[in-house]
Amino acid sequence: MERTTLQAAIASSLRRERERHGISLAELARRAGIAKSTLSQLEAGTGNPGVETLWALAVALDVPFSRIVDPQVEPVHVVRAGDGLAISAEHAPFAAALLSACPPGARRDLHLMTAEPGPARDAHAHIPGTTEHVVVTAGRWRAGPVDAEVELEAGDYIRFPADRPHTYEALAPGSAAVLVMEYA
């Protein structure tokens, strides 16, 4: 998905979800801990949000992350390596590309994460009951709930409650992993 297409999807999704909750722009910005001007830009399709901002909005709206980026649903969906539009972290060398959003009735999203050694990606708590499943495909990671992080290598799997703060940190260049977000 091109950046302008993603921006339009985010703008439409944020407006739809905010209106569904019956809250003002100012109230959603307050709940998400972001500036009202930032939210206004996002709803206008002109903002360029980091993954932290989008997660904060998803949590404030009590919806899965995928509902914010709202990809088009097709019967057969292929994402070639390197073609998924990655949303970067604001303060860490980390990016995640949504590969598959949960369809109606399902409660999971599938992401491909990539990262380079540097500052950890600190993730806020997601909506209550969220569990993350991670399979490392390349490199080495330190990941998990704050104060209970685990070092992982290619082929390793971790599952942890993501409704509390957690981190992702690449320990080797070219680190990659598949993330399944499971919502209660």
NUZANU-49928 format. One line per field, with one value per atom (N, C-alpha, C): atom name; residue in three letters; x, y, z. Coordinates in Angstrom, 1 decimal. Each point is the difference from the previous one (the first is absolute). Example, Ala and Ser with C-alpha at 12.3 -4.5 7.8 and 13.67 -1.06 7.14 Angstrom:
site <- N | CA | C | N | CA | C
code <- ALA | ALA | ALA | SER | SER | SER
east <- 13.2 | -0.9 | 0.9 | -0.4 | 0.9 | -0.8
north <- -5.7 | 1.2 | 1.2 | 1.1 | 1.1 | 1.1
up <- 7.8 | 0.0 | 0.0 | -0.7 | 0.0 | 0.8
//
This chain:
site <- N | CA | C | N | CA | C | N | CA | C | N | CA | C | N | CA | C | N | CA | C | N | CA | C | N | CA | C | N | CA | C | N | CA | C | N | CA | C | N | CA | C | N | CA | C | N | CA | C | N | CA | C | N | CA | C | N | CA | C | N | CA | C | N | CA | C | N | CA | C | N | CA | C | N | CA | C | N | CA | C | N | CA | C | N | CA | C | N | CA | C | N | CA | C | N | CA | C | N | CA | C | N | CA | C | N | CA | C | N | CA | C | N | CA | C | N | CA | C | N | CA | C | N | CA | C | N | CA | C | N | CA | C | N | CA | C | N | CA | C | N | CA | C | N | CA | C | N | CA | C | N | CA | C | N | CA | C | N | CA | C | N | CA | C | N | CA | C | N | CA | C | N | CA | C | N | CA | C | N | CA | C | N | CA | C | N | CA | C | N | CA | C | N | CA | C | N | CA | C | N | CA | C | N | CA | C | N | CA | C | N | CA | C | N | CA | C | N | CA | C | N | CA | C | N | CA | C | N | CA | C | N | CA | C | N | CA | C | N | CA | C | N | CA | C | N | CA | C | N | CA | C | N | CA | C | N | CA | C | N | CA | C | N | CA | C | N | CA | C | N | CA | C | N | CA | C | N | CA | C | N | CA | C | N | CA | C | N | CA | C | N | CA | C | N | CA | C | N | CA | C | N | CA | C | N | CA | C | N | CA | C | N | CA | C | N | CA | C | N | CA | C | N | CA | C | N | CA | C | N | CA | C | N | CA | C | N | CA | C | N | CA | C | N | CA | C | N | CA | C | N | CA | C | N | CA | C | N | CA | C | N | CA | C | N | CA | C | N | CA | C | N | CA | C | N | CA | C | N | CA | C | N | CA | C | N | CA | C | N | CA | C | N | CA | C | N | CA | C | N | CA | C | N | CA | C | N | CA | C | N | CA | C | N | CA | C | N | CA | C | N | CA | C | N | CA | C | N | CA | C | N | CA | C | N | CA | C | N | CA | C | N | CA | C | N | CA | C | N | CA | C | N | CA | C | N | CA | C | N | CA | C | N | CA | C | N | CA | C | N | CA | C | N | CA | C | N | CA | C | N | CA | C | N | CA | C | N | CA | C | N | CA | C | N | CA | C | N | CA | C | N | CA | C | N | CA | C | N | CA | C | N | CA | C | N | CA | C | N | CA | C | N | CA | C | N | CA | C | N | CA | C | N | CA | C | N | CA | C | N | CA | C | N | CA | C | N | CA | C | N | CA | C | N | CA | C | N | CA | C | N | CA | C | N | CA | C | N | CA | C | N | CA | C | N | CA | C | N | CA | C | N | CA | C | N | CA | C | N | CA | C | N | CA | C | N | CA | C | N | CA | C | N | CA | C | N | CA | C | N | CA | C | N | CA | C | N | CA | C | N | CA | C | N | CA | C | N | CA | C | N | CA | C | N | CA | C | N | CA | C | N | CA | C
code <- MET | MET | MET | GLU | GLU | GLU | ARG | ARG | ARG | THR | THR | THR | THR | THR | THR | LEU | LEU | LEU | GLN | GLN | GLN | ALA | ALA | ALA | ALA | ALA | ALA | ILE | ILE | ILE | ALA | ALA | ALA | SER | SER | SER | SER | SER | SER | LEU | LEU | LEU | ARG | ARG | ARG | ARG | ARG | ARG | GLU | GLU | GLU | ARG | ARG | ARG | GLU | GLU | GLU | ARG | ARG | ARG | HIS | HIS | HIS | GLY | GLY | GLY | ILE | ILE | ILE | SER | SER | SER | LEU | LEU | LEU | ALA | ALA | ALA | GLU | GLU | GLU | LEU | LEU | LEU | ALA | ALA | ALA | ARG | ARG | ARG | ARG | ARG | ARG | ALA | ALA | ALA | GLY | GLY | GLY | ILE | ILE | ILE | ALA | ALA | ALA | LYS | LYS | LYS | SER | SER | SER | THR | THR | THR | LEU | LEU | LEU | SER | SER | SER | GLN | GLN | GLN | LEU | LEU | LEU | GLU | GLU | GLU | ALA | ALA | ALA | GLY | GLY | GLY | THR | THR | THR | GLY | GLY | GLY | ASN | ASN | ASN | PRO | PRO | PRO | GLY | GLY | GLY | VAL | VAL | VAL | GLU | GLU | GLU | THR | THR | THR | LEU | LEU | LEU | TRP | TRP | TRP | ALA | ALA | ALA | LEU | LEU | LEU | ALA | ALA | ALA | VAL | VAL | VAL | ALA | ALA | ALA | LEU | LEU | LEU | ASP | ASP | ASP | VAL | VAL | VAL | PRO | PRO | PRO | PHE | PHE | PHE | SER | SER | SER | ARG | ARG | ARG | ILE | ILE | ILE | VAL | VAL | VAL | ASP | ASP | ASP | PRO | PRO | PRO | GLN | GLN | GLN | VAL | VAL | VAL | GLU | GLU | GLU | PRO | PRO | PRO | VAL | VAL | VAL | HIS | HIS | HIS | VAL | VAL | VAL | VAL | VAL | VAL | ARG | ARG | ARG | ALA | ALA | ALA | GLY | GLY | GLY | ASP | ASP | ASP | GLY | GLY | GLY | LEU | LEU | LEU | ALA | ALA | ALA | ILE | ILE | ILE | SER | SER | SER | ALA | ALA | ALA | GLU | GLU | GLU | HIS | HIS | HIS | ALA | ALA | ALA | PRO | PRO | PRO | PHE | PHE | PHE | ALA | ALA | ALA | ALA | ALA | ALA | ALA | ALA | ALA | LEU | LEU | LEU | LEU | LEU | LEU | SER | SER | SER | ALA | ALA | ALA | CYS | CYS | CYS | PRO | PRO | PRO | PRO | PRO | PRO | GLY | GLY | GLY | ALA | ALA | ALA | ARG | ARG | ARG | ARG | ARG | ARG | ASP | ASP | ASP | LEU | LEU | LEU | HIS | HIS | HIS | LEU | LEU | LEU | MET | MET | MET | THR | THR | THR | ALA | ALA | ALA | GLU | GLU | GLU | PRO | PRO | PRO | GLY | GLY | GLY | PRO | PRO | PRO | ALA | ALA | ALA | ARG | ARG | ARG | ASP | ASP | ASP | ALA | ALA | ALA | HIS | HIS | HIS | ALA | ALA | ALA | HIS | HIS | HIS | ILE | ILE | ILE | PRO | PRO | PRO | GLY | GLY | GLY | THR | THR | THR | THR | THR | THR | GLU | GLU | GLU | HIS | HIS | HIS | VAL | VAL | VAL | VAL | VAL | VAL | VAL | VAL | VAL | THR | THR | THR | ALA | ALA | ALA | GLY | GLY | GLY | ARG | ARG | ARG | TRP | TRP | TRP | ARG | ARG | ARG | ALA | ALA | ALA | GLY | GLY | GLY | PRO | PRO | PRO | VAL | VAL | VAL | ASP | ASP | ASP | ALA | ALA | ALA | GLU | GLU | GLU | VAL | VAL | VAL | GLU | GLU | GLU | LEU | LEU | LEU | GLU | GLU | GLU | ALA | ALA | ALA | GLY | GLY | GLY | ASP | ASP | ASP | TYR | TYR | TYR | ILE | ILE | ILE | ARG | ARG | ARG | PHE | PHE | PHE | PRO | PRO | PRO | ALA | ALA | ALA | ASP | ASP | ASP | ARG | ARG | ARG | PRO | PRO | PRO | HIS | HIS | HIS | THR | THR | THR | TYR | TYR | TYR | GLU | GLU | GLU | ALA | ALA | ALA | LEU | LEU | LEU | ALA | ALA | ALA | PRO | PRO | PRO | GLY | GLY | GLY | SER | SER | SER | ALA | ALA | ALA | ALA | ALA | ALA | VAL | VAL | VAL | LEU | LEU | LEU | VAL | VAL | VAL | MET | MET | MET | GLU | GLU | GLU | TYR | TYR | TYR | ALA | ALA | ALA
east <- 0.9 | -0.9 | 0.9 | -0.2 | 0.7 | -0.2 | 1.0 | -0.2 | -1.2 | -0.4 | -1.2 | -1.3 | 0.1 | -1.2 | -0.1 | 1.1 | 0.0 | -0.5 | 0.5 | -0.5 | -1.5 | -0.5 | -1.5 | -0.7 | 0.5 | -0.6 | 0.0 | 1.1 | 0.1 | -1.0 | 0.0 | -0.9 | -1.5 | -0.4 | -1.4 | -0.3 | 0.9 | -0.2 | -0.1 | 0.9 | 0.0 | -1.3 | -0.4 | -1.3 | -1.2 | 0.0 | -1.1 | 0.0 | 1.1 | 0.1 | -0.3 | 0.5 | -0.3 | -1.5 | -0.6 | -1.4 | -0.8 | 0.4 | -0.7 | 0.0 | 1.1 | 0.0 | -0.7 | -0.3 | -0.7 | 0.9 | 1.3 | 0.9 | 0.6 | 0.3 | 0.6 | 1.5 | 0.5 | 1.4 | 0.9 | -0.4 | 0.8 | 0.0 | -1.2 | -0.1 | 0.8 | 0.0 | 0.8 | 1.5 | 0.4 | 1.4 | 0.4 | -0.9 | 0.4 | 0.1 | -0.9 | 0.0 | 1.3 | 0.4 | 1.2 | 1.3 | -0.1 | 1.2 | 0.8 | -0.7 | 0.6 | -0.6 | 0.7 | -0.5 | -1.2 | -1.0 | -1.2 | 0.4 | 1.0 | 0.4 | 0.5 | 0.7 | 0.5 | -1.2 | -1.0 | -1.2 | -0.7 | -0.1 | -0.7 | 0.7 | 1.4 | 0.7 | -0.2 | -0.1 | -0.2 | -1.4 | -1.0 | -1.4 | -0.1 | 0.9 | 0.0 | 0.8 | 0.7 | 0.8 | 1.3 | 0.5 | 1.2 | 1.1 | -0.4 | 1.0 | 0.9 | 1.1 | 0.9 | 0.3 | -0.9 | 0.1 | 1.0 | 0.6 | 0.8 | -0.9 | 0.6 | -0.8 | -0.5 | 0.8 | -0.4 | -1.3 | -0.1 | -1.2 | -1.2 | 0.2 | -1.1 | -0.5 | 1.0 | -0.4 | -0.7 | 0.5 | -0.7 | -1.4 | -0.3 | -1.3 | -0.9 | 0.6 | -0.8 | -0.4 | 0.9 | -0.3 | -1.0 | 0.1 | -1.0 | -1.4 | 0.0 | -1.3 | -0.4 | 0.8 | -0.3 | -0.3 | 0.9 | -0.2 | 1.4 | 0.0 | 1.2 | 0.8 | 1.3 | 0.8 | -0.4 | -0.3 | -0.3 | -1.3 | -0.9 | -1.1 | 0.3 | 1.2 | 0.5 | 0.6 | 0.7 | 0.6 | -0.9 | -1.1 | -1.1 | 0.4 | 0.8 | 0.4 | -1.2 | 0.0 | -1.0 | 0.0 | -1.2 | -0.1 | -0.2 | 0.8 | -0.1 | 0.0 | -0.6 | -0.1 | 1.4 | 0.9 | 1.4 | 0.9 | 0.8 | 0.8 | 1.4 | 0.9 | 1.4 | 0.8 | 0.9 | 0.9 | 1.4 | 0.7 | 1.3 | 1.0 | 1.1 | 1.0 | 0.5 | 0.0 | 0.4 | -1.1 | -1.2 | -1.0 | -1.0 | -0.1 | -0.9 | 0.4 | -0.9 | 0.3 | 0.2 | 1.3 | 0.4 | -0.3 | -0.5 | -0.2 | 1.1 | 0.8 | 1.2 | -0.3 | 0.9 | -0.1 | 0.6 | -0.4 | 0.5 | 1.3 | 0.4 | 1.2 | 0.9 | -0.3 | 0.8 | 0.2 | 1.0 | 0.2 | -0.9 | -1.3 | -1.0 | -1.1 | -0.5 | -1.2 | -0.8 | -1.3 | -1.0 | -0.9 | -0.1 | -1.0 | -1.1 | -1.2 | -1.2 | -0.2 | 0.1 | -0.2 | -1.4 | -0.7 | -1.4 | -0.8 | -1.1 | -0.8 | -1.1 | -0.4 | -1.0 | -1.4 | -0.5 | -1.3 | -1.1 | -1.2 | -1.1 | -0.2 | -0.2 | -0.2 | 1.3 | 1.2 | 1.3 | 0.6 | 0.9 | 0.7 | 1.5 | 0.6 | 1.4 | 0.5 | 1.2 | 0.7 | 1.4 | 0.5 | 1.3 | 0.9 | 1.2 | 1.0 | 1.4 | 0.8 | 1.4 | 0.8 | 0.8 | 0.8 | 1.4 | 0.7 | 1.4 | 0.6 | 1.3 | 0.6 | 1.5 | 0.7 | 1.5 | 0.4 | 1.2 | 0.5 | -0.1 | -0.4 | -0.2 | -0.9 | -0.7 | -0.9 | -1.2 | -0.4 | -1.2 | -1.2 | -1.0 | -1.3 | -0.8 | -0.4 | -0.8 | -1.5 | -0.7 | -1.4 | -0.9 | -1.0 | -0.9 | -1.0 | -0.7 | -1.0 | -1.1 | -0.3 | -1.1 | -1.3 | -1.1 | -1.3 | 0.0 | -0.8 | -0.1 | -0.2 | 0.8 | -0.2 | 0.9 | 0.8 | 0.8 | 1.2 | 0.3 | 1.2 | 0.8 | 1.3 | 0.9 | 0.7 | 0.1 | 0.7 | 1.1 | 1.3 | 1.1 | 0.8 | 0.3 | 0.9 | 1.2 | 1.2 | 1.2 | 0.4 | 0.1 | 0.4 | 1.4 | 0.6 | 1.4 | 0.6 | 1.3 | 0.6 | -0.2 | 0.1 | -0.3 | -0.7 | -0.9 | -0.9 | 0.1 | -0.4 | -0.3 | -1.5 | -0.9 | -1.4 | -0.8 | -1.1 | -0.9 | -0.5 | -0.7 | -0.5 | 1.1 | -0.1 | 1.0 | 0.4 | 1.3 | 0.6 | -0.1 | -0.5 | 0.0 | 0.3 | 0.9 | 0.4 | 0.8 | 0.0 | 0.7 | 0.8 | 1.2 | 0.8 | -0.4 | -0.2 | -0.5 | 0.9 | 0.1 | 0.7 | -0.9 | 0.5 | -0.8 | -0.6 | -1.3 | -0.7 | -0.7 | 0.4 | -0.6 | -1.4 | -0.8 | -1.4 | -0.2 | -0.8 | -0.4 | -1.4 | -0.7 | -1.4 | 0.0 | -0.7 | -0.1 | -1.2 | -0.4 | -1.2 | 0.5 | -0.7 | 0.4 | -0.9 | -0.8 | -0.9 | 0.7 | 1.4 | 0.8 | 1.3 | 0.8 | 1.1 | 1.0 | 0.5 | 1.0 | 1.0 | 1.0 | 1.1 | 0.4 | 0.6 | 0.6 | 1.4 | 1.1 | 1.3 | 0.8 | 0.5 | 0.8 | 1.4 | 0.6 | 1.3 | 1.0 | -0.5 | 0.9 | -0.6 | 0.9 | -0.5 | -0.9 | -1.0 | -0.9 | -1.0 | -0.3 | -1.0 | -1.4 | -0.7 | -1.4 | -0.8 | -1.3 | -0.9 | -1.4 | -0.7 | -1.5 | -0.7 | -0.9 | -0.8 | -1.5 | -0.6 | -1.4 | -0.6 | -0.9 | -0.7 | -1.3 | -0.2 | -1.3 | -0.8 | -1.2 | -0.9 | -1.0 | -0.3 | -1.0 | -1.4
north <- -1.2 | 1.2 | 1.2 | 1.0 | 1.2 | 0.8 | 0.9 | 0.9 | 0.8 | 0.6 | 0.9 | -0.9 | -1.2 | -0.9 | -0.4 | -0.3 | -0.3 | 1.2 | 1.2 | 1.2 | 0.2 | -0.3 | 0.2 | -1.1 | -1.2 | -1.1 | 0.4 | 0.5 | 0.4 | 1.1 | 1.0 | 1.1 | -0.4 | -0.9 | -0.5 | -0.8 | -0.9 | -0.9 | 0.8 | 0.9 | 0.8 | 0.8 | 0.6 | 0.8 | -1.0 | -1.1 | -1.0 | -0.5 | -0.4 | -0.5 | 1.0 | 1.2 | 1.1 | 0.4 | 0.1 | 0.2 | -1.1 | -1.2 | -1.2 | 0.1 | 0.5 | 0.1 | 1.3 | 0.9 | 1.2 | 1.0 | 0.1 | 0.9 | 1.0 | 1.1 | 1.1 | -0.3 | 0.8 | -0.1 | 0.3 | 1.0 | 0.4 | -1.2 | -0.6 | -1.1 | -1.2 | -0.4 | -1.1 | 0.3 | 1.2 | 0.4 | -0.1 | 0.5 | -0.1 | -1.4 | -0.9 | -1.4 | -0.7 | 0.4 | -0.7 | 0.7 | 1.1 | 0.7 | 0.6 | 0.5 | 0.7 | 1.4 | 0.8 | 1.4 | -0.1 | 0.9 | 0.1 | 0.3 | 0.9 | 0.3 | -1.2 | -0.9 | -1.2 | -0.9 | -0.1 | -0.8 | 0.6 | 1.4 | 0.7 | -0.3 | 0.0 | -0.2 | -1.5 | -0.9 | -1.4 | -0.2 | 0.6 | -0.1 | 0.7 | 1.0 | 0.7 | -0.7 | -1.1 | -0.8 | 0.7 | 0.9 | 0.7 | -0.4 | -0.7 | -0.4 | -1.2 | -0.1 | -1.1 | -0.7 | -0.8 | -0.5 | -1.2 | 0.0 | -1.2 | -1.1 | -1.1 | -1.2 | 0.3 | 0.8 | 0.3 | 0.8 | 1.0 | 0.8 | -0.8 | -0.9 | -0.8 | -1.0 | -0.6 | -0.9 | 0.8 | 1.2 | 0.8 | 0.3 | 0.3 | 0.3 | -1.3 | -1.1 | -1.3 | -0.3 | 0.1 | -0.3 | 1.0 | 1.3 | 1.0 | -0.3 | -0.6 | -0.3 | -1.4 | -0.8 | -1.4 | -0.8 | 0.1 | -0.8 | -0.7 | -1.1 | -0.5 | 1.0 | -0.1 | 0.9 | 0.0 | -1.1 | -0.1 | 0.8 | 0.2 | 0.8 | 1.4 | 0.5 | 1.4 | 0.1 | -1.0 | 0.0 | -0.5 | -0.8 | -0.4 | -0.4 | -1.1 | -0.4 | -0.6 | 0.1 | -0.6 | -1.5 | -0.6 | -1.5 | -0.6 | -0.9 | -0.7 | -1.5 | -0.8 | -1.4 | -0.7 | 0.4 | -0.5 | 1.2 | 0.0 | 1.2 | -0.4 | 0.5 | -0.3 | 1.3 | -0.2 | 1.1 | -0.5 | 0.4 | -0.4 | 0.6 | -0.8 | 0.5 | 1.4 | 0.9 | 1.4 | 0.9 | -0.6 | 0.9 | 0.5 | -0.6 | 0.5 | 1.4 | 0.9 | 1.3 | 0.0 | 0.2 | -0.1 | 1.3 | 0.0 | 1.2 | 0.0 | 1.0 | 0.1 | 0.5 | -0.4 | 0.5 | 1.4 | 0.8 | 1.4 | 0.1 | -1.0 | 0.2 | -1.3 | -0.9 | -1.2 | -0.5 | -0.7 | -0.5 | -1.2 | 0.2 | -1.1 | 0.4 | -1.0 | 0.2 | -1.2 | 0.2 | -1.2 | 0.3 | -1.1 | 0.1 | -0.9 | 0.5 | -0.8 | -0.9 | -1.3 | -0.9 | -0.5 | -0.1 | -0.5 | 0.5 | 0.7 | 0.5 | -1.0 | 0.0 | -1.0 | 0.3 | -1.0 | 0.2 | 0.0 | 0.5 | 0.0 | -1.3 | 0.0 | -1.2 | -0.6 | 0.4 | -0.6 | 1.1 | -0.4 | 0.9 | -0.1 | 0.2 | -0.1 | 0.8 | 0.5 | 0.7 | -0.6 | 0.0 | -0.6 | 1.1 | 0.2 | 1.0 | -0.6 | 0.6 | -0.3 | 1.1 | -0.3 | 1.0 | -0.1 | 1.2 | 0.1 | 1.0 | -0.3 | 1.0 | -0.2 | 1.1 | 0.0 | 0.3 | -0.3 | 0.3 | 1.5 | 0.3 | 1.4 | 0.1 | 1.1 | 0.1 | -1.0 | -0.5 | -0.9 | 0.7 | -0.8 | 0.5 | -0.2 | 1.0 | -0.1 | 0.1 | -1.1 | 0.0 | 0.2 | 0.8 | 0.2 | -1.2 | -0.1 | -1.1 | 0.1 | -1.1 | 0.0 | -0.2 | -0.2 | -0.1 | -1.3 | 0.0 | -1.1 | -1.3 | -1.0 | -1.4 | -0.3 | 1.0 | -0.2 | -0.9 | -1.0 | -0.8 | 0.1 | 0.1 | 0.0 | -1.3 | -0.5 | -1.2 | 0.4 | -0.3 | 0.4 | -1.2 | -0.1 | -1.0 | 0.7 | -0.1 | 0.6 | -0.7 | 0.8 | -0.6 | 0.3 | 1.1 | 0.3 | 0.8 | -0.1 | 0.8 | -0.4 | 0.9 | -0.2 | 1.1 | -0.3 | 1.0 | -0.1 | 1.1 | -0.1 | 0.6 | -0.8 | 0.4 | -0.6 | 0.7 | -0.5 | 1.1 | -0.3 | 1.0 | 0.6 | 1.3 | 0.8 | -0.8 | -0.1 | -0.7 | -1.5 | -0.6 | -1.4 | -0.3 | 0.8 | -0.2 | -1.3 | -0.6 | -1.2 | 0.2 | -0.6 | 0.1 | -1.2 | 0.3 | -0.9 | -0.1 | -1.2 | -0.1 | -0.6 | 0.0 | -0.5 | -1.3 | -0.1 | -1.3 | 0.0 | 0.9 | 0.0 | 0.7 | -0.4 | 0.5 | 0.5 | 1.1 | 0.5 | 0.4 | -0.2 | 0.5 | 0.7 | 1.2 | 0.8 | 0.9 | 0.4 | 0.9 | 1.4 | 0.6 | 1.3 | 1.1 | -0.3 | 1.0 | 0.7 | -0.1 | 0.7 | 0.4 | 1.0 | 0.5 | -1.1 | 0.0 | -1.0 | 0.7 | -0.8 | 0.6 | -1.0 | 0.6 | -0.8 | 0.7 | -0.8 | 0.6 | -1.0 | 0.5 | -0.8 | -0.1 | -1.2 | -0.3 | -0.3 | -0.1 | -0.3 | 0.8 | 0.3 | 0.7 | -0.9 | 0.6 | -0.8 | -0.8 | 0.3 | -0.8 | 0.1 | -1.1 | 0.0 | -1.0 | 0.2 | -0.9 | 0.1 | -1.0 | 0.0 | 0.2 | 0.9 | 0.3 | -0.2 | -0.8 | -0.2 | 0.7 | 0.9 | 0.7 | -0.7 | -0.5 | -0.8 | 0.9 | 0.3 | 0.9 | -0.9 | 0.3 | -0.8 | 0.4
up <- 0.0 | 0.0 | 0.0 | -0.9 | -0.1 | 1.3 | 0.3 | 1.1 | 0.0 | -1.2 | 0.0 | 0.1 | -0.5 | 0.2 | 1.5 | 0.6 | 1.4 | 0.9 | -0.4 | 0.7 | -0.1 | -1.2 | -0.2 | 0.8 | 0.0 | 0.8 | 1.5 | 0.5 | 1.4 | 0.3 | -0.9 | 0.2 | 0.1 | -0.9 | -0.1 | 1.2 | 0.4 | 1.1 | 1.4 | 0.2 | 1.2 | 0.1 | -1.0 | 0.0 | 0.3 | -0.7 | 0.2 | 1.4 | 0.6 | 1.3 | 1.1 | -0.2 | 0.9 | 0.0 | -1.1 | -0.1 | 0.5 | -0.2 | 0.6 | 1.5 | 0.6 | 1.5 | 0.4 | -0.9 | 0.4 | 0.8 | -0.3 | 0.7 | -1.0 | 0.6 | -0.8 | -0.3 | -0.9 | -0.4 | 1.3 | 0.7 | 1.2 | 1.0 | 0.2 | 1.0 | -0.4 | -1.3 | -0.4 | 0.1 | -0.4 | 0.2 | 1.5 | 0.9 | 1.4 | 0.5 | -0.4 | 0.4 | -0.6 | -1.2 | -0.6 | 0.4 | 0.7 | 0.4 | -1.1 | -1.0 | -1.2 | -0.1 | -0.8 | -0.2 | -0.9 | 0.3 | -0.8 | -1.5 | -0.2 | -1.4 | -0.7 | 0.7 | -0.6 | -0.5 | 0.9 | -0.4 | -1.1 | 0.0 | -1.1 | -1.3 | 0.0 | -1.3 | -0.4 | 0.9 | -0.4 | -0.6 | 0.6 | -0.5 | -1.4 | -0.2 | -1.3 | -1.1 | 0.5 | -1.0 | -0.3 | 0.8 | -0.2 | 1.0 | 1.0 | 1.0 | -0.4 | 0.7 | -0.3 | 1.3 | 0.6 | 1.3 | 0.2 | 1.1 | 0.4 | 0.6 | 0.1 | 0.5 | 1.5 | 0.7 | 1.4 | 0.0 | -0.8 | -0.1 | -0.4 | -1.0 | -0.4 | 1.0 | 0.7 | 1.1 | 1.1 | 0.4 | 1.0 | -0.4 | -1.2 | -0.5 | 0.0 | -0.4 | 0.0 | 1.5 | 0.9 | 1.4 | 0.5 | -0.3 | 0.5 | -0.6 | -1.2 | -0.7 | 0.4 | 0.7 | 0.4 | -1.3 | -1.0 | -1.2 | -0.3 | -0.8 | -0.5 | -0.8 | 0.0 | -0.8 | -1.5 | -0.5 | -1.4 | -0.4 | 0.9 | -0.3 | -0.3 | 0.5 | -0.3 | -1.4 | -0.5 | -1.3 | -1.1 | 0.4 | -0.8 | -1.4 | -0.2 | -1.4 | -0.7 | -1.3 | -0.9 | 0.2 | 0.0 | 0.1 | -1.4 | -0.3 | -1.3 | 0.2 | -0.9 | 0.2 | 0.1 | -0.8 | 0.0 | 0.2 | 1.0 | 0.3 | 0.1 | -0.8 | 0.0 | 0.3 | 1.0 | 0.3 | -0.3 | -1.1 | -0.3 | 1.0 | 0.2 | 1.0 | -0.4 | 1.0 | -0.3 | -0.5 | -0.4 | -0.6 | 1.0 | 1.2 | 1.0 | 0.5 | 0.1 | 0.5 | 1.5 | 0.4 | 1.4 | 0.7 | 1.2 | 0.8 | 1.0 | 0.0 | 0.8 | 1.4 | 1.0 | 1.3 | 0.1 | 0.9 | 0.1 | 0.7 | 0.9 | 0.8 | 0.0 | -1.0 | 0.0 | -1.5 | -0.3 | -1.4 | -0.2 | -0.1 | 0.1 | -1.0 | -0.8 | -0.9 | 0.0 | -0.2 | 0.0 | -1.2 | -0.9 | -1.1 | 0.3 | -0.1 | 0.2 | -1.2 | 0.2 | -1.1 | -0.2 | 1.1 | 0.0 | 1.2 | -0.3 | 1.1 | 0.3 | 1.2 | 0.4 | -0.8 | -0.6 | -0.7 | 1.0 | -0.4 | 0.9 | 0.7 | 1.3 | 0.8 | 0.5 | -0.5 | 0.4 | 0.9 | 0.8 | 0.9 | 0.0 | -1.2 | -0.1 | -1.2 | 0.1 | -1.1 | -0.1 | -1.2 | -0.3 | -0.5 | 0.6 | -0.4 | -0.3 | -0.8 | -0.2 | 0.6 | 1.0 | 0.7 | -0.5 | -0.1 | -0.3 | 0.9 | 0.3 | 0.9 | -0.1 | 0.4 | 0.0 | 1.5 | 0.3 | 1.4 | 0.3 | 1.2 | 0.4 | 1.1 | 0.2 | 1.1 | -0.1 | 1.1 | 0.0 | -0.4 | -0.6 | -0.4 | 1.3 | 0.7 | 1.2 | -0.4 | 0.3 | -0.4 | 1.2 | -0.1 | 1.1 | 0.0 | 1.1 | 0.1 | -1.1 | -0.6 | -1.0 | 0.7 | -0.8 | 0.6 | 0.9 | 1.1 | 0.9 | -0.7 | 0.5 | -0.5 | -1.2 | -0.5 | -1.2 | 0.4 | -0.9 | 0.1 | -1.2 | 0.1 | -1.2 | -0.1 | -1.2 | -0.4 | -1.0 | 0.3 | -0.9 | -0.3 | -1.3 | -0.5 | -0.7 | 0.5 | -0.5 | -1.3 | -1.1 | -1.3 | -0.4 | 0.6 | -0.3 | 1.2 | 0.2 | 1.0 | 1.4 | 0.9 | 1.5 | 0.5 | 1.0 | 0.6 | 1.5 | 0.7 | 1.4 | 0.0 | 0.5 | -0.1 | 1.2 | 0.2 | 1.1 | 0.9 | 1.0 | 1.0 | 0.7 | 0.3 | 0.7 | 1.3 | 0.2 | 1.1 | -0.1 | -1.1 | -0.2 | -1.5 | -0.6 | -1.4 | -0.1 | -1.2 | -0.3 | -1.2 | -0.1 | -1.2 | -0.9 | -1.3 | -1.0 | -1.2 | -0.6 | -1.2 | -1.1 | -1.3 | -1.1 | 0.3 | -0.2 | 0.3 | 1.3 | 1.0 | 1.3 | -0.1 | 1.0 | 0.1 | 1.4 | 0.2 | 1.3 | -0.1 | 1.1 | 0.2 | 1.3 | 0.0 | 1.2 | 0.0 | 1.2 | 0.1 | -0.5 | -0.9 | -0.6 | 0.5 | 1.0 | 0.6 | 1.2 | 0.0 | 0.9 | -0.8 | 0.5 | -0.8 | -0.4 | -1.2 | -0.4 | -1.0 | -0.3 | -0.9 | -1.1 | -1.0 | -1.1 | -0.2 | 0.0 | -0.3 | -0.9 | -1.1 | -0.8 | 0.6 | 0.0 | 0.6 | -1.1 | -1.3 | -1.1 | -1.2 | -1.0 | -1.2 | -0.8 | -0.6 | -0.9 | 0.8 | 1.2 | 0.8 | -0.6 | 0.0 | -0.5 | 0.8 | 0.0 | 0.7 | -0.5 | 0.2 | -0.3 | 1.3 | 0.0 | 1.2 | -0.2 | 0.8 | 0.0 | 1.2 | -0.2 | 1.0 | 0.2 | 1.2 | 0.3 | 1.0 | -0.4 | 0.8 | 0.7 | 1.3 | 0.7 | -0.4
//
